[in-house]
Amino acid sequence: MDLTVPEYAYMFGFLQADGHLQQGAGQKGKLTVELSARDIGLLQKFQRLTPFYSRISTRTRSTNFAELHTSATWTLCSLEARTRLNELGLPYGRKSKTIAPPLVEFSSRDYLRGAIDADGSVGFTSKGFPFVSLTTASTAMASFLSGYAKEVAGAERTTKRNTRDGVYNVLYTVEKAQRLAAALYYPGCLSLERKHAAAASLAAWVRPAGMRAAYTKRRWAEHEDRILLKLNSPTLAAQALDRTVQSCNLRLWRLRNGQVPLPVDQ
């Protein structure tokens, strides 16, 4: 399982998020992945990628979400395969908080696409805006996605667990979601077909006329600080610097109280 190969990187990311590695007595154990029967095609691709015997079974049962639900389960028992997966970073037992990107070289975008296909969402919000999201209990996974999205989509995010259930909901919307989806879901990549189709549909979105442009933080330059201190008036400085009075007032307070350094000639 060479994680520099896109298909294996994707598969490993998916298994970390949605696979279950169980250890039994002695050398017994198994890897299982259970998906909706509509996604059985992905399990069949995993089966073909794996050079060990494995099986796919289906079952129909009632759930909290549907009176009848049919699922497909891929089961792999090979000790050699389980050992390799475990060495790469797929823990036995409960794993939601402990999974992390592999320590070996790997294909980042394929790995992240696997995680998002398993534990994330791609599509449009109720208001019709593009979005890409990942829900994870792992700090390492949330941070890795944030770093990747900053690099390919220019998206700044501060990851923080939500107070309700202690997980991270890393969300990207509008143009940043479009750029991230385009980087992750490229033509011909291994993925859930329905999510690949959803990602492709994001490219057609155009920001509506009159919708405010995405906010980009404007940093303060030293010459602006000099003008602000010289005028000593947030109102006058706002006119001179083409900034808001609130922004000038806050910056002036920070300069006066040592929250930010004074210009070098002050």
Secondary structure, 3 states (H helix, E strand, C coil): CCCCCHHHHHHHHHHHHHCEEEECCCCCEEEEEEEEHHHHHHHHHHHHHCCCCEEEEEEEECCCCCCCEEEEEEEECCHHHHHHHHHHCCCECCCCCCCCCCCCCCCHHHHHHHHHHHHEEEEECCCCCEEEEEEECCHHHHHHHHHHHHHHHCCCCCCCECCCCCCEEEEEEHHHHHHHHHHHCCCCCCCCHHHHHHHHHHCCCCCCCCCCCCCCCCCCCHHHHHHHHHHCCHHHHHHHHCCCHHHHHHHHHHHHCCCCCCCCCC
